[in-house]
Amino acid sequence: MLPKLQSLRSLRRVFFGIATNYKERLDKAITRLGRVDYDWAVLPPDLLSRLLLLKKFNSMISDTDARTLAANTMFFSYLELKRTVKNVAAGLENPWNTVKHPTGSPEGYGNRIASDDEFVALLNTLITKQAADLATVVVRNNLQSQLNTLRSKSEARRKASEVLFLKETEDEIKKAVTRLK
């Protein structure tokens, strides 16, 4: 596969993309310098995107209900939002019962070693760009709790000579918790 990728790259007319939820699991031969030109983290939809998606999935949802649901579905992916709208319409009120472990949740990153850059990008998006999400006390407290748990997990692994996150990422998590207060 690698020689074929190299010949495609030399043509400069072909765009070749790889999508994965687990970049850290890719073979190092593929991800080494010169093999991958661009690396983008595709993060969960922000508040405005979630509002638009909720309206798309259910055009009859009221603005108040859509805003409440969008504020309570932080970390949910496109398909998870779609499933949530369907289940809420069927009578399930709590979106977290619909999708027990959203794909972009802090707990998910707590099981993915070497995902520092992606996780810091997620934190910055959530806290800096989604201030409206954090206006809900329940949402803010939930995020604080998740981040504190993740930080504790990372520190415990570090003490056991295992690395979950780099020290710099742990510091970013601490800053994020402080900004949420």
Sequence and secondary structure as in RCSB ss.txt:
>XXXX:A:sequence
MLPKLQSLRSLRRVFFGIATNYKERLDKAITRLGRVDYDWAVLPPDLLSRLLLLKKFNSMISDTDARTLAANTMF
FSYLELKRTVKNVAAGLENPWNTVKHPTGSPEGYGNRIASDDEFVALLNTLITKQAADLATVVVRNNLQSQLNTL
RSKSEARRKASEVLFLKETEDEIKKAVTRLK
>XXXX:A:secstr
 HHHHHHHHHHSS       S GGGS HHHHSTTT S         HHHHHHHHHHH TT  HHHHHHHHHT TT
  HHHHHHHHHHHHTT   HHHHSSS TTSHHHHTTSTT HHHHHHHHHIIIII TTGGGSHHHHHHHHHHHHHH
HHHHHHHHHTT  SS HHHHHHHHHHHHHH 
